Amino acid sequence: MAAEALAAARRQTIAQLVNWYENGWQWYGVRCRYDALGDEFEASLWGIDDAEYAEREIKVEMALDVADQLEQAGYTVTGKPECRQGLSHTDKQERIRRNLAAQNWAA
């Protein structure tokens, strides 16, 4: 099973490299920053290879991250964007961490 997963990962990597070679490579970043009475709150994520995904999903994630920072600092935040999948921002971050750890074949 591990050999199959390794072979699949290699095929996917080679296909991605061929795509980049033939079509070029672009990446995008999303940054959200808010200044509140001299305090600065910021969240960003870079290296996103899909502009639509960055606009649709990551923009909301960064806004929620900054809203969480503001709330932890004692501010009241209204008008927060909705989570796309019905999860809280913290739950969604934990799900992403678990998904990334699940793909760690070096361990």
C-alpha positions in Angstrom: 0.0 0.0 0.0 2.8 2.4 0.8 4.6 1.7 -2.5 1.4 2.4 -4.4 0.9 5.7 -2.5 4.5 6.7 -3.2 4.1 5.8 -6.9 0.9 7.8 -7.1 2.6 10.8 -5.5 5.5 10.6 -8.0 3.1 10.5 -10.9 1.2 13.5 -9.6 4.5 15.4 -9.0 5.7 14.7 -12.6 2.4 15.6 -14.1 2.5 18.9 -12.2 6.0 19.7 -13.3 5.1 19.0 -16.9 2.1 21.3 -16.6 4.2 24.1 -15.2 6.9 23.6 -17.9 4.3 23.7 -20.7 1.9 26.4 -19.3 4.0 28.4 -16.8 3.5 28.7 -13.1 1.7 31.4 -11.2 0.9 31.7 -7.5 -1.2 34.0 -5.5 -1.4 35.3 -2.0 -4.1 36.7 0.3 -3.3 39.1 3.1 -5.8 40.6 5.5 -4.7 43.4 7.8 -6.6 45.5 10.3 -5.3 48.4 12.4 -7.2 49.0 15.6 -6.2 51.9 17.8 -2.5 51.4 17.2 -2.7 47.6 17.3 -2.1 45.7 14.0 -3.7 42.4 13.3 -2.7 40.4 10.2 -3.1 37.1 8.5 -1.8 35.9 5.2 -1.3 32.9 3.1 0.9 32.6 0.0 1.8 30.0 -2.6 -1.8 29.4 -3.7 -1.9 28.2 -7.3 -5.6 28.8 -8.0 -6.8 32.4 -8.1 -10.5 31.5 -7.9 -9.8 29.3 -4.8 -7.8 32.1 -3.2 -10.7 34.5 -3.8 -13.5 32.1 -2.8 -12.0 30.3 0.2 -8.7 31.7 1.5 -10.0 35.3 1.6 -12.7 34.2 4.0 -10.1 32.2 6.1 -7.8 35.2 6.5 -10.7 37.5 7.5 -11.8 34.9 10.1 -8.3 34.6 11.4 -8.0 38.4 11.8 -11.4 38.5 13.5 -10.3 35.8 15.9 -7.1 37.8 16.7 -9.3 40.9 17.4 -11.6 38.9 19.7 -8.7 37.4 21.6 -7.4 41.0 22.1 -10.8 41.9 23.7 -12.5 43.6 20.7 -16.1 42.9 19.7 -16.3 41.8 16.1 -19.5 42.0 14.1 -20.2 41.1 10.5 -17.8 38.2 10.4 -18.0 36.1 7.2 -19.6 32.7 7.3 -17.5 29.5 7.3 -18.1 27.7 4.1 -18.5 24.2 5.5 -20.4 25.0 8.7 -17.2 24.5 10.9 -15.9 27.1 13.3 -12.6 28.8 12.2 -10.7 26.9 14.9 -12.2 23.6 13.9 -11.4 24.2 10.2 -7.8 25.1 11.1 -7.5 21.8 13.1 -9.0 19.9 10.2 -6.4 21.4 7.8 -3.6 20.5 10.3 -4.8 16.9 10.4 -5.1 16.6 6.7 -1.5 17.9 6.2 -0.2 15.4 8.9 -2.0 12.6 7.1 0.0 13.3 4.0 3.4 13.1 5.9 4.9 9.9 4.5 8.3 10.7 6.1 7.2 9.7 9.6 
